[in-house]
C-alpha cells in the first residue's frame, strides 16, 4: 500500500526531493525499527540528532527526510520536526475519516486501544501506537494514517497547560473523550481545576458539530461541561455510575458488565480485568454512541481484549507467582484502581504490592504517598514493598511487619525474589521515572532462567 509519494511529502513539507520520486508505505523515526517501504524522518532531540543517522537509514528504507543533502531518495528540509508536523496536518486535511481523540489523567492509552478495537468491528480503523500522544507522537500517528481509512483514533497527552491545543487543532477530532480528571501533573498545573481546563483543550480543534464524551462521576464534570460549551460544543455524551449518565454502569462483577443507555440495559463481557477498565469500556461505548454508530456491534469485541503492556498485563513465574505489570505510570487514582484489581484477583497465596514513587505531584506529594495506606488496607494487601524517597512516606505509616522499603527500584529488583513465595500475586506499579520496570525485568529474567533449567 502506498501511503505517500515522495513528491507529495516534499510538497507539503516545503522540502526538496533529491533523486527520483519513490513510494512510501510507512513513516519511521527510529533506525532500529525501519521497514523497507518506510520513510525515515531524522528528528533532533535533546540528547541526539536523528539526522546523523540519515545515511544509515537510507540503506534499509524507501528514503529519508532530513536536513542533510544526500544524493538520492532524500527529501531535504530546513527543520525535520516542523516537517513532521506539516505532514501530520496534511494527512488530517486529506482524510475523510471520523476522528476520535482521547485524553485524561489516567486510562488514555487503554481507552484508545479499546476504542480502536471496538471500531474495527465496524470498519477499517487506524490508531496511534503505544503512547504516541505528544508534540511528535500525534503528527507521527497522523502521518501514518492511510488516506481512505474510515476511522482514526488518537491519544493526546500533556504535562503543561497549552500543550493539547495545537495537537487538537492538528487532529481536528469529531469525537473527543476525556477519561478522568485526577491530580496528575499537578506539580506543573497547580490545581485539579487547572488540570480539567488543560484536558478540555482537546475541544479546541473541534467544530460546533463535535461530540464531547465526559466522565459524569468526576467532581470536575461541571468544569468540563462548561469548557465544552465555551468551545462551542453542543452535543455532550456522558458515562459513569451517576444516574444522569447517558451510558451508565449498573454493575461489574468478575469481568461481567451490566450497563444501561436510557431505558435499555444490556450485559457484556470485558476481557481486561478491573473496575477501572469497565469505566474505560463505558467511555468507549459513549464515544461509539456519540458518533451515531451501533453500540451493540462492538460489544462482542470487548470480550477478546487483552491488557496493554505495562497497564495490567500479567505473567506467571515457574513457582506459580502471578505478576501484574502496572509499570507504565502511576498517580494516586491509578494506584488505588490497581489495588482494587489486586483485591479482586483469585490469589492462592499472599497479595503483595511493589510500589514506586508517583511523580509530578508537587508539594503535596508526601501526603499523596502516605494516603495510599487506606487503599492498601481496603485491598487487604498482605505485604508491601516500597521503593524511592517519596514512597518512604508511605513506608513510615505502614506496620514494620508488613513492609520493606528500598532506596530505589534497582535495589528492590535485586532483592525481589527473596520476598516472594509460591502462590503469591504481585502488583508492580510506579511512575515511569521511578523505573519499576526493573522489577518486572528481574522477574522475567528469573522466569527465563527457570525455563532454561527445565529445558
C-alpha positions in Angstrom: 0.0 0.0 0.0 1.3 3.4 -1.0 0.8 5.8 1.9 2.5 8.8 0.3 4.8 9.5 -2.6 8.0 11.4 -2.0 6.8 14.2 -4.2 3.6 14.6 -2.1 5.7 14.7 1.1 8.1 17.2 -0.4 5.2 19.4 -1.4 3.5 19.5 2.0 6.8 19.9 4.0 8.3 22.6 1.7 11.1 20.2 1.1 13.4 19.5 -1.9 13.3 16.0 -3.4 16.8 14.7 -4.3 16.6 12.0 -7.0 13.5 10.3 -8.5 10.1 10.1 -6.9 9.5 7.0 -4.8 6.6 5.4 -2.9 6.3 5.4 0.9 4.3 2.8 2.8 5.2 3.8 6.3 6.9 6.5 8.5 9.7 5.8 10.9 11.8 7.9 13.3 13.9 5.0 14.6 16.6 3.3 12.6 16.1 0.2 14.7 12.5 -0.2 13.5 12.6 0.6 9.8 10.8 -1.5 7.2 11.9 -1.3 3.5 9.0 0.8 2.5 9.4 3.4 5.2 10.4 7.0 5.0 12.9 7.7 7.8 12.5 11.2 9.4 15.6 12.4 11.3 14.2 14.2 14.4 16.5 16.2 16.6 16.1 15.6 20.3 17.8 17.0 23.4 20.3 14.1 23.5 20.6 13.0 19.9 20.1 14.2 16.3 18.3 11.7 14.0 19.8 13.5 11.0 23.1 11.9 11.9 21.6 8.5 11.1 20.1 9.5 7.8 22.8 7.8 5.7 22.4 4.6 7.7 18.7 4.7 7.4 18.9 5.2 3.6 20.4 1.8 3.2 17.4 0.0 4.6 14.4 2.3 3.9 12.5 3.7 1.0 14.1 7.1 1.6 14.8 9.7 4.2 13.6 13.2 5.2 16.5 15.1 6.7 18.3 18.4 6.9 21.3 16.7 5.2 21.6 16.8 1.4 22.2 13.2 0.2 22.4 12.1 -3.4 19.3 10.0 -3.8 15.9 9.2 -2.2 16.1 12.2 0.0 13.7 14.9 1.0 15.7 17.9 2.3 14.0 20.3 4.7 15.1 23.1 7.0 13.5 21.6 10.1 12.5 18.0 10.4 10.2 18.5 13.4 8.3 21.2 11.5 8.2 18.9 8.5 6.7 16.1 10.6 4.0 18.4 11.9 3.3 19.7 8.4 3.0 16.1 7.2 0.6 15.2 10.1 -1.5 18.2 9.3 -1.6 17.3 5.6 -2.6 13.7 6.5 -5.5 15.0 8.5 -6.6 17.5 5.8 -6.8 14.9 3.1 -8.7 12.3 5.3 -12.4 11.9 5.3 -12.2 9.6 8.4 -14.3 10.1 11.5 -11.6 11.1 14.0 -11.7 10.1 17.7 -9.3 11.7 20.2 -8.7 10.5 23.8 -7.2 12.3 26.7 -7.5 12.2 30.5 -5.4 11.9 33.7 -5.3 8.1 33.6 -6.7 5.5 31.2 -5.8 7.3 27.9 -3.9 4.5 26.3 -6.1 1.7 27.5 -9.2 3.5 26.3 -7.6 4.4 23.0 -6.7 0.7 22.4 -10.2 -0.4 23.5 -11.9 2.2 21.2 -9.7 1.2 18.2 -10.6 -2.5 18.7 -14.3 -1.6 19.0 -14.3 0.5 15.8 -12.5 -2.3 13.9 -15.7 -4.3 14.4 -17.4 -1.7 12.2 -14.8 -0.7 9.7 -11.1 -0.3 9.0 -9.5 1.8 11.8 -6.1 3.5 12.1 -5.0 4.0 15.7 -1.9 5.6 17.3 0.6 3.0 18.5 1.6 2.7 22.2 1.6 6.2 23.9 2.3 8.4 20.9 0.5 11.4 22.4 2.8 14.4 22.4 4.1 17.1 20.0 5.8 14.5 17.8 3.7 11.4 18.6 0.4 12.9 17.4 1.7 14.2 14.0 3.6 10.9 13.5 0.4 8.9 14.1 -1.5 11.2 11.7 1.2 10.9 9.1 0.9 7.1 9.2 -2.9 7.2 8.6 -4.0 5.8 5.2 -5.9 8.3 3.1 -9.0 6.1 2.8 -9.3 5.0 6.4 -12.9 5.3 7.7 -12.0 5.7 11.4 -9.0 7.2 13.2 -8.2 7.0 16.9 -5.6 9.2 18.5 -4.3 9.8 22.0 -3.4 13.3 23.2 -1.4 13.9 26.4 0.2 16.9 28.2 2.3 17.9 31.1 1.6 21.6 31.0 -1.3 23.9 30.1 -1.4 24.9 26.4 0.1 21.7 25.1 -3.1 20.0 24.0 -4.5 22.9 22.0 -2.1 22.7 19.0 -2.4 18.9 18.9 -6.2 19.1 18.9 -6.2 21.6 16.1 -3.9 19.3 14.1 -6.0 16.2 14.7 -9.4 18.1 14.4 -11.4 15.3 16.1 -15.1 14.7 15.6 -15.4 12.9 18.9 -13.2 13.8 21.9 -13.1 11.6 25.0 -11.9 12.7 28.5 -11.4 9.6 30.6 -10.8 11.0 34.1 -9.5 14.1 35.9 -7.0 13.4 38.7 -4.0 15.1 40.4 -1.6 14.0 37.7 1.0 16.7 36.7 -0.4 18.9 39.4 3.1 20.0 40.1 3.0 21.9 36.8 -0.7 22.9 36.8 -1.3 23.9 40.4 -4.8 22.6 41.0 -7.3 19.9 39.9 -9.4 22.6 38.2 -6.4 23.7 36.1 -5.9 20.1 35.1 -9.5 19.9 34.0 -9.2 23.0 31.9 -5.9 21.8 30.3 -7.6 18.5 29.4 -10.5 20.4 28.0 -8.2 21.9 25.4 -8.9 18.7 23.4 -12.1 20.6 22.3 -10.0 23.4 20.7 -9.8 21.7 17.3 -13.4 20.7 17.1 -16.2 22.5 15.2 -19.8 23.1 16.5 -20.8 19.6 15.4 -18.2 17.9 17.6 -19.1 15.5 20.3 -17.7 15.7 23.8 -17.6 12.4 25.9 -17.3 13.3 29.6 -16.9 11.4 32.9 -20.2 12.2 34.7 -18.9 10.9 38.1 -16.0 13.4 38.1 -16.1 16.2 40.6 -14.7 18.3 37.7 -17.7 17.4 35.4 -19.2 20.9 35.8 -15.9 22.4 34.7 -15.5 20.1 31.7 -19.1 20.7 30.7 -18.6 24.5 30.9 -15.4 24.3 28.9 -17.1 22.2 26.2 -19.8 24.8 25.9 -17.2 27.6 25.8 -15.5 25.8 22.9 -18.9 25.8 21.1 -19.8 22.1 21.5 -23.5 21.4 21.8 -23.5 17.5 21.9 -22.4 16.0 25.1 -22.4 12.3 25.9 -21.6 11.2 29.5 -20.6 8.0 31.1 -20.3 6.8 34.7 -22.3 5.4 37.6 -24.2 8.6 38.1 -27.9 8.1 37.4 -27.8 11.0 34.8 -25.1 9.4 32.7 -26.0 8.6 29.1 -24.1 5.4 29.4 -24.4 4.1 32.9 -22.5 1.4 34.8 -25.1 -0.7 36.7 -22.9 -3.5 38.0 -19.4 -5.0 37.4 -18.5 -8.5 38.7 -15.6 -10.7 37.6 -15.5 -9.4 34.0 -19.2 -9.1 33.5 -20.5 -5.6 33.0 -24.1 -4.5 33.2 -24.7 -1.2 31.6 -27.7 1.0 30.5 -28.4 3.6 27.9 -31.6 5.4 28.6 -34.2 2.8 29.3 -32.3 0.0 27.7 -30.0 -2.2 29.8 -27.5 -4.8 28.5 -24.7 -7.1 29.7 -21.4 -7.8 28.1 -18.1 -9.5 29.0 -14.9 -7.5 29.3 -11.6 -9.3 28.6 -9.4 -6.9 30.6 -9.6 -7.1 34.4 -10.6 -4.3 36.8 -13.5 -2.0 37.5 -11.5 0.9 36.1 -11.4 -0.9 32.8 -15.2 -1.3 33.0 -15.4 2.5 33.2 -13.0 2.8 30.2 -15.3 0.5 28.3 -18.2 2.8 29.1 -16.3 5.7 27.7 -15.8 3.7 24.5 -19.5 2.9 24.3 -20.3 6.6 24.9 -17.9 7.6 22.0 -19.5 5.0 19.7 -22.9 6.1 20.6 -22.0 9.8 20.2 -20.7 9.1 16.7 -24.0 7.6 15.8 -22.6 4.1 15.4 -24.0 0.7 16.6 -23.1 0.1 20.2 -24.2 -3.5 20.1 -22.0 -4.2 17.1 -18.9 -3.5 19.2 -19.8 -5.4 22.4 -18.5 -8.9 21.3 -15.1 -7.3 20.7 -14.7 -6.2 24.3 -14.6 -9.8 25.5 -11.5 -10.5 23.5 -9.4 -7.6 24.7 -6.1 -8.1 26.4 -4.3 -5.5 28.6 -1.9 -3.0 27.0 1.8 -3.7 28.0 2.6 -2.1 31.4 -1.1 -1.5 32.1 -2.3 -4.6 33.7 -0.8 -7.3 31.6 0.1 -10.4 33.6 2.5 -13.3 33.6 3.3 -16.2 35.9 6.7 -17.4 37.1 7.7 -21.0 37.3 6.9 -21.1 41.0 3.3 -20.0 40.5 3.8 -16.4 41.3 1.3 -14.2 39.3 2.7 -10.8 38.4 0.6 -7.8 37.4 2.6 -5.3 35.4 1.3 -1.8 36.0 4.7 0.0 35.5 3.8 2.3 32.7 2.9 5.2 35.0 1.3 6.0 38.3 -0.9 8.5 40.2 -2.9 8.2 43.4 -6.1 7.3 41.5 -4.3 4.8 39.2 -2.6 3.1 42.2 -5.9 2.8 44.0 -7.5 1.3 40.9 -4.7 -1.2 40.6 -5.0 -2.2 44.2 -8.7 -2.8 43.7 -7.8 -5.1 40.8 -5.3 -6.9 43.1 -8.0 -7.3 45.7 -10.3 -8.9 43.1 -7.7 -11.4 41.9 -8.1 -15.0 43.0 -4.9 -15.4 44.9 -3.9 -18.8 46.3 -1.2 -17.2 48.3 -0.5 -13.7 49.5 -1.3 -10.4 47.8 1.9 -8.4 47.5 2.3 -4.8 46.2 5.6 -3.4 45.0 5.1 0.4 44.7 7.5 3.0 43.3 7.3 6.8 43.5 4.5 8.7 42.0 6.0 11.8 40.3 4.8 15.3 39.4 2.6 15.6 42.5 4.1 18.9 43.7 4.3 20.0 47.4 1.6 17.6 48.5 3.5 14.5 47.2 4.4 13.2 50.7 0.7 13.3 51.7 -0.5 11.6 48.5 2.0 8.8 49.1 1.2 8.3 52.8 -2.5 8.5 51.8 -2.3 5.2 50.0 -2.3 3.4 53.3 -6.1 3.1 53.4 -6.3 1.8 49.8 -3.8 -0.9 50.8 -5.8 -1.8 53.9 -9.1 -1.9 51.8 -7.4 -4.2 49.3 -6.2 -6.5 52.1 -2.6 -6.5 50.8 -0.5 -8.9 52.8 2.9 -7.3 52.2 4.1 -4.1 50.7 7.5 -3.4 49.1 8.1 0.3 48.6 10.9 2.0 46.6 12.1 5.6 46.3 12.2 8.7 48.5 8.6 9.6 48.1 7.3 6.1 48.9 9.3 6.3 52.1 6.4 8.5 53.4 4.1 5.5 52.8 6.6 3.1 54.4 6.7 5.3 57.5 3.0 4.8 58.2 2.9 1.1 57.5 3.4 -1.7 60.1 7.0 -2.9 60.1 5.9 -6.5 59.8 4.1 -5.8 56.5 6.5 -3.5 54.7 10.1 -3.3 53.5 11.4 -0.1 52.0 14.2 0.2 49.3 16.1 3.3 48.2 15.1 2.8 44.6 13.7 0.3 42.1 17.2 -1.0 41.3 17.7 -2.1 44.9 14.2 -3.7 45.0 14.8 -5.5 41.7 17.9 -7.1 43.2 16.0 -8.4 46.2 12.5 -9.1 44.9 13.0 -12.8 44.6 13.6 -13.4 48.3 10.3 -11.6 49.3 8.1 -13.8 47.2 6.6 -17.2 48.0 4.9 -19.8 45.7 1.3 -18.8 45.0 1.8 -15.1 45.7 0.1 -12.5 43.5 2.3 -9.4 43.0 1.3 -6.0 41.8 4.2 -3.8 40.5 3.4 -0.1 39.9 5.1 3.2 39.8 5.6 6.3 37.7 7.7 5.8 34.6 10.5 7.9 36.1 10.7 5.6 39.1 11.7 2.7 36.7 9.7 0.0 38.4 10.0 -1.9 35.1 13.4 -3.0 36.5 11.4 -5.2 38.9 9.4 -6.7 36.0 12.6 -7.3 34.0 14.2 -9.1 37.0 11.1 -11.3 37.4 11.0 -12.1 33.7 14.7 -12.9 33.7 14.0 -15.2 36.6 11.3 -16.9 34.6 13.6 -17.4 31.6 16.2 -18.9 33.9 13.6 -21.3 35.3 12.6 -22.3 31.8 16.2 -22.9 30.8 16.7 -25.2 33.8 13.5 -27.1 33.0 14.6 -27.4 29.3 
